[in-house]
Amino acid sequence: MLGTLIKKEIVGHVLSLRFTATLILFLILVFCSLYVTTSQYLARQGQYFQRQRVAEQNLESILNEDREWRLWDRLFWWEGRETPVPVSPLSAIAEGLSPVFPASVSVMAESWSNVQQTTSNNPLVGLVRTTDFVYVVSIVLSFLAVLFVFDSVCGEKESGTLRLMLSNAIPRHNVLLAKWIGGGLVLLIPFLVAALGGIIYVRAKGGIELTGESSARIALLLIIAVLYISAIFSMGLFVSSRTHRATTALFCGLLAWVVWIIVIPNLAPVVARVVAPTPSPKKIAAEKAAIDEEIKIRTKRLVLGGSLSYADETQKKISELEQEGQQRKARWDRFLEKSSQKQSGLASALARISPAASWSFAATELMHTGKSDYKRFETARQKVRQEMKAKHDELDDWWQNPERLREIRPDELPSLRITRPGLTESIQSAVNDILILVIWNVVFFMAAFVSFLRYDVR
């Protein structure tokens, strides 16, 4: 009985104009999105190799300086060592935070500077969000899922088909289950066909390399996409089971989609900024400047006051004051970091009310373009700065033996090293969002199930 009902749903959907339009839209949208992101990935990859060559030539120029003092200043104070930031190998599928990563980092003894990404000379590129695969699934395909299912129950009631069907000895739960399975298969099969075709295209263009791990990541990405679209489909089925007219179901479904998929993820950061504000960088800079000025005044009083008898003791007190200033400024840095983490955590938690946020977070974690990968980049940048400072301190007495600078080899200097998380670690980072999508599927299917058991088919 259930198989017959599923077959009926599949045949009914396949023979409709809606299925043809959905299949064509899936193919066009998925291929267009992957074409754009693949082109941008290849451009960034080319820029990466070009910057790598330029950085090697620049470092060679620094190490070949005629005068030691210029070598010292250029290497540790003026230019530093520039290291290009590698491009995520799977960013052609999910850009995520890739545009936020700098193109390269120049590290000096006491600071660093970022070179921003430039992939196009078109100024309009920065005004339009890149429609990558994750975005297309999140917004466009979820919208099509609502349009696909809004009249699944109430539409059959209006036509009288549902009353005729239930007049026979057919359990209601079988009817609803057939609608969920049959409609879901007809919706997801075109999506999977389009997605697999798009991945083959990206592979042919050189946008990805299908190793064992990358293939497993892409397979998991498609599974999570199925969970996400299924959650939206179940929501639409629930709305259709709570209304009695197709026009009402369409209005309610689109309203729920706008609030659930568009409003909540975009409103979450705004609410987080209000509830958990962070101090502005200008305020932090002003506080640090005030600390430096205070330490400067106290040092001047210490030197001119004449309260200390010995120069060594005076120097010791000055060093203590400088250390105190560094500690106080470090506390402000930690306060800013903790405040930012608190705000980011609150924004993420609020955004996860929407399955669109869970889908985006899980997808970018799997594709090496999520928050954890950006944290790894920040950690690597801090580490290479500390290593450069240590190298500076090691060679601080170079003027007594200038040949020490001449003996430096490029491989002795620290460079940016970003480690990519393994598949298991990425899954662990995404598992909470995957479970949220599973919960949304269960909640909306059970809500639709209970609503349909009580549905008035007259």
C-alpha positions in Angstrom: 0.0 0.0 0.0 2.7 2.5 1.0 4.7 1.7 -2.2 1.7 2.4 -4.3 1.1 5.7 -2.6 4.7 6.7 -3.0 4.6 5.8 -6.7 1.5 7.9 -7.1 3.2 10.9 -5.6 6.3 10.5 -7.7 4.4 10.1 -10.9 2.1 13.1 -10.1 5.1 15.3 -9.4 7.2 14.1 -12.4 4.4 14.7 -14.9 3.8 18.2 -13.6 5.4 21.4 -15.0 6.7 22.2 -11.6 9.1 19.3 -11.7 10.5 20.3 -15.1 10.9 23.9 -14.0 12.6 22.8 -10.7 15.1 20.5 -12.6 16.0 23.3 -15.0 16.5 25.8 -12.2 18.6 23.4 -10.2 20.9 22.8 -13.1 21.2 26.4 -14.0 21.7 27.7 -10.5 24.1 25.1 -9.3 26.3 25.3 -12.5 26.3 29.1 -12.5 27.3 29.3 -8.8 30.1 26.7 -9.3 31.3 28.4 -12.4 31.7 31.8 -10.6 33.4 30.3 -7.5 35.7 28.1 -9.6 36.8 31.1 -11.6 37.5 33.1 -8.4 39.3 30.1 -6.9 41.6 29.7 -9.9 42.3 33.5 -9.8 43.2 33.4 -6.2 45.3 30.3 -6.7 47.2 32.1 -9.5 47.7 35.1 -7.3 49.0 32.9 -4.5 51.7 31.4 -6.7 52.6 34.8 -8.1 52.9 36.3 -4.6 55.0 33.3 -3.5 57.5 34.0 -6.3 57.6 37.8 -5.5 58.0 37.1 -1.8 61.0 34.8 -2.5 62.6 37.4 -4.7 62.0 40.2 -2.1 63.5 38.1 0.7 66.5 37.3 -1.5 66.9 41.0 -2.2 66.8 41.8 1.6 69.4 39.1 2.4 71.7 40.4 -0.3 71.8 44.0 1.0 75.3 45.6 0.9 75.1 47.2 4.3 74.3 45.2 7.4 72.2 47.9 9.0 69.9 48.1 6.0 69.5 44.3 6.0 68.6 44.4 9.7 66.1 47.2 9.3 64.4 45.8 6.2 64.2 42.3 7.6 62.9 43.1 11.1 61.4 46.6 11.0 60.5 47.9 7.6 59.4 45.1 5.4 59.8 41.8 7.3 59.2 38.4 5.7 56.1 38.2 3.5 54.3 34.9 3.4 51.4 34.3 1.0 48.3 32.8 2.7 47.4 29.5 0.9 43.9 29.2 -0.6 41.6 26.6 0.8 41.5 23.6 -1.7 37.7 23.3 -1.4 36.8 27.0 -1.4 35.6 26.6 -5.0 32.5 24.8 -3.5 32.0 26.9 -0.4 33.7 30.3 -0.1 32.8 30.8 3.5 35.4 33.1 5.1 37.9 32.9 2.2 37.4 36.6 1.2 38.2 37.6 4.8 41.6 35.9 4.7 44.4 38.3 3.5 46.4 37.4 0.4 49.7 37.5 2.4 51.1 38.5 5.7 54.3 40.5 6.2 55.8 39.7 9.7 58.3 41.9 11.4 59.8 41.9 14.9 57.0 43.8 16.6 54.1 43.9 14.2 52.6 42.5 11.0 50.8 43.9 8.0 48.1 42.2 5.8 47.8 42.4 2.1 44.2 42.1 1.1 42.7 39.8 -1.5 42.2 41.3 -5.0 40.7 38.9 -7.5 39.0 41.3 -9.9 39.4 44.8 -11.2 35.6 45.2 -11.3 34.5 47.5 -8.4 31.0 46.1 -8.4 32.3 42.7 -7.3 32.6 44.0 -3.7 28.9 45.1 -3.7 27.5 41.7 -4.6 27.7 38.6 -2.4 29.2 35.7 -4.2 26.5 33.1 -4.9 28.5 30.0 -4.0 27.0 26.5 -3.7 26.2 27.0 0.0 24.4 30.2 -0.7 22.4 28.7 -3.5 21.3 25.8 -1.4 20.6 28.0 1.6 18.4 30.6 -0.1 17.3 29.6 -3.6 16.8 25.8 -3.2 15.0 26.2 0.2 12.7 28.7 -1.5 12.0 26.2 -4.3 11.3 23.5 -1.7 8.6 25.7 -0.2 7.0 26.3 -3.6 7.3 22.6 -4.3 5.3 21.3 -1.3 3.0 24.2 -0.2 -0.2 22.6 -1.7 0.7 19.0 -1.1 -2.1 18.4 1.4 -4.5 21.4 1.1 -4.2 21.4 -2.7 -5.6 17.8 -2.8 -8.3 18.8 -0.4 -9.4 21.6 -2.6 -9.5 19.3 -5.6 -11.4 16.6 -3.7 -8.7 14.0 -4.3 -7.7 13.7 -0.6 -11.3 13.0 0.6 -11.7 10.4 -2.1 -8.5 8.7 -1.2 -9.2 8.6 2.6 -12.7 7.2 1.9 -11.0 3.9 1.3 -9.3 1.9 4.0 -6.0 3.7 3.7 -4.3 4.7 7.0 -3.6 8.5 7.2 -0.1 8.0 8.3 0.7 6.1 5.1 -0.7 8.9 3.0 1.5 11.5 4.8 4.5 9.3 4.7 4.1 8.7 1.0 3.8 12.5 0.4 7.0 13.0 2.5 9.0 10.3 0.8 7.7 10.7 -2.8 7.8 14.5 -2.8 11.2 14.5 -1.1 12.7 12.1 -3.7 11.3 14.1 -6.6 12.8 17.3 -5.1 16.2 15.9 -4.0 17.0 13.7 -7.1 17.3 16.7 -9.4 19.3 18.6 -6.8 21.8 15.7 -6.4 22.0 15.3 -10.2 22.8 19.0 -10.6 25.3 18.9 -7.7 27.2 15.9 -8.9 27.3 17.4 -12.4 28.6 20.6 -11.0 31.3 18.9 -9.0 32.4 17.0 -12.1 32.7 20.4 -13.9 34.7 21.9 -11.1 37.0 18.9 -11.1 37.5 19.2 -14.9 38.4 22.9 -14.5 41.0 22.1 -11.9 39.0 23.7 -9.0 39.2 20.6 -6.8 41.3 17.5 -6.5 39.2 14.5 -5.7 41.3 12.7 -3.1 39.9 10.2 -0.6 39.4 12.9 2.0 38.1 15.6 -0.2 35.6 13.1 -1.8 34.4 12.1 1.7 34.0 15.8 2.6 32.0 16.5 -0.5 29.8 13.4 0.1 29.2 14.6 3.7 28.4 18.1 2.3 25.7 16.7 0.0 24.2 14.6 2.9 24.0 17.8 5.1 22.4 19.6 2.1 19.8 16.8 1.9 19.1 17.2 5.6 18.7 21.0 5.2 16.4 20.8 2.2 14.4 18.0 3.9 13.9 20.2 7.0 12.4 23.0 4.8 10.3 20.4 2.9 9.0 19.1 6.2 8.2 22.6 7.3 6.2 23.2 4.1 4.4 19.9 4.6 3.5 21.0 8.1 2.1 24.3 6.8 0.1 22.5 4.2 -1.3 20.2 6.8 -2.5 23.2 8.9 -4.2 25.1 6.2 -7.2 24.4 4.0 -6.6 26.6 0.9 -3.5 26.6 -1.3 -3.3 30.4 -1.4 -3.2 30.5 2.4 -0.6 27.8 2.5 1.6 29.6 0.0 1.4 32.9 2.0 2.1 31.2 5.3 4.9 29.1 3.9 6.6 32.1 2.3 6.2 34.1 5.5 7.8 31.3 7.5 10.6 31.0 5.0 11.4 34.8 5.1 11.4 34.9 8.9 13.2 31.5 9.4 15.7 31.7 6.6 16.3 35.4 5.9 15.4 37.5 9.0 16.8 35.4 11.9 20.3 34.8 10.6 20.7 38.5 9.6 19.1 39.7 12.8 21.3 37.6 15.1 24.5 39.6 14.9 22.5 42.8 15.5 20.9 41.4 18.6 24.3 40.1 19.8 25.9 43.6 19.4 23.2 45.1 21.6 23.1 42.4 24.2 26.9 41.8 24.4 28.7 44.9 23.2 32.4 45.0 22.6 34.7 48.0 23.0 35.7 49.6 19.7 39.3 49.3 18.5 39.6 53.1 18.8 38.7 52.9 22.5 41.3 50.1 23.1 43.9 52.1 21.2 43.1 55.2 23.3 43.4 53.2 26.6 46.8 51.8 25.5 48.0 55.3 24.5 46.9 56.6 28.0 48.9 53.7 29.6 52.0 54.6 27.5 51.7 58.3 28.5 51.3 57.4 32.2 54.3 55.1 32.1 56.3 57.9 30.3 55.4 60.4 33.0 56.2 58.1 35.8 59.6 57.2 34.2 60.4 60.9 33.8 59.6 61.6 37.4 61.7 58.6 38.4 64.8 59.8 36.5 64.5 63.5 37.5 63.3 63.0 41.0 66.7 62.0 42.3 65.2 59.7 44.9 67.4 56.8 43.8 71.1 56.7 44.5 72.4 54.2 41.9 71.9 54.1 38.2 71.5 50.3 38.2 68.6 50.6 40.6 67.0 53.4 38.5 67.3 51.2 35.4 65.7 48.3 37.3 62.7 50.5 38.3 62.3 51.7 34.7 62.3 48.2 33.5 59.6 47.3 36.0 57.5 50.3 34.9 57.8 49.2 31.2 56.8 45.6 32.2 53.8 46.9 34.1 52.7 48.9 31.1 53.0 45.9 28.8 50.9 43.8 31.2 48.2 46.4 31.5 48.0 46.7 27.7 47.9 42.9 27.4 44.9 42.9 29.8 43.0 45.3 27.4 43.8 43.0 24.5 42.5 40.0 26.5 39.4 41.9 27.4 38.7 42.8 23.8 39.3 39.2 22.7 37.0 37.8 25.4 34.3 40.3 24.6 34.5 39.5 20.9 34.3 35.8 21.6 31.3 36.3 23.8 29.5 38.4 21.1 30.4 35.9 18.4 29.2 33.0 20.4 25.9 34.7 21.2 25.4 35.6 17.5 26.1 32.0 16.4 23.7 30.6 19.0 20.9 33.0 18.0 21.5 32.3 14.3 21.2 28.6 14.8 17.5 29.1 15.4 17.4 29.1 11.6 18.5 25.9 9.8 20.1 28.1 7.2 22.8 29.1 9.7 23.4 25.5 10.8 23.8 24.4 7.1 26.2 27.3 6.4 28.3 26.6 9.5 28.5 22.9 8.9 29.3 23.3 5.2 32.1 25.8 5.7 33.6 23.7 8.4 33.8 20.7 6.1 35.2 22.8 3.2 38.0 24.4 5.3 36.5 27.9 5.1 34.7 28.1 8.5 35.4 29.8 11.8 37.7 27.2 13.1 40.0 27.6 10.0 40.1 31.3 10.6 41.1 30.7 14.2 43.9 28.5 13.0 45.1 31.3 10.7 45.1 33.8 13.6 47.0 31.3 15.8 49.5 30.7 13.0 50.0 34.5 12.6 50.5 35.0 16.3 53.0 32.2 16.3 55.1 33.4 13.4 55.2 36.9 14.9 56.6 35.4 18.2 59.1 33.4 16.2 60.2 36.5 14.3 60.6 38.4 17.6 62.7 35.5 19.0 64.9 35.6 15.9 65.3 39.3 16.3 66.3 38.9 20.0 68.7 36.2 19.0 70.5 38.4 16.6 70.2 41.6 18.6 74.0 41.9 19.0 74.7 41.6 15.3 76.7 44.8 15.2 79.4 43.1 17.2 79.6 40.3 14.6 78.0 41.5 11.3 78.8 38.2 9.6 76.0 36.6 11.6 73.5 38.5 9.5 75.2 37.3 6.3 74.9 33.7 7.4 71.1 33.8 7.6 69.4 31.4 5.2 65.8 31.8 4.1 64.8 28.5 5.6 66.0 29.7 9.1 63.5 32.6 9.1 60.0 31.8 10.4 57.1 31.7 7.9 53.4 31.4 8.2 52.3 27.7 8.6 48.6 27.0 8.6 47.5 23.5 9.5 44.3 22.2 8.1 42.0 20.1 10.4 41.5 16.5 9.5 38.2 15.0 8.5 37.4 13.8 12.0 38.1 17.1 13.5 36.0 18.9 10.9 33.1 16.5 11.6 33.5 17.2 15.3 33.3 20.9 14.6 30.1 20.5 12.5 28.4 17.7 14.5 26.2 20.2 16.6 24.9 21.9 13.4 24.2 18.5 11.8 22.3 17.4 14.9 20.3 20.6 14.8 19.2 19.9 11.2 18.2 16.3 12.2 16.1 17.7 15.1 14.4 20.2 12.8 13.5 17.3 10.4 12.0 15.3 13.3 10.2 18.2 14.8 8.5 19.4 11.6 7.7 15.9 10.4 6.1 15.0 13.7 4.2 18.3 13.7 2.9 17.5 10.2 2.1 14.0 11.2 0.0 15.1 14.2 -1.7 17.8 12.2 -2.6 15.5 9.3 -4.1 12.9 11.7 -6.6 15.6 12.8 -7.0 17.2 9.4 -10.5 17.8 8.2 -10.7 16.5 4.6 -14.3 17.6 4.0 
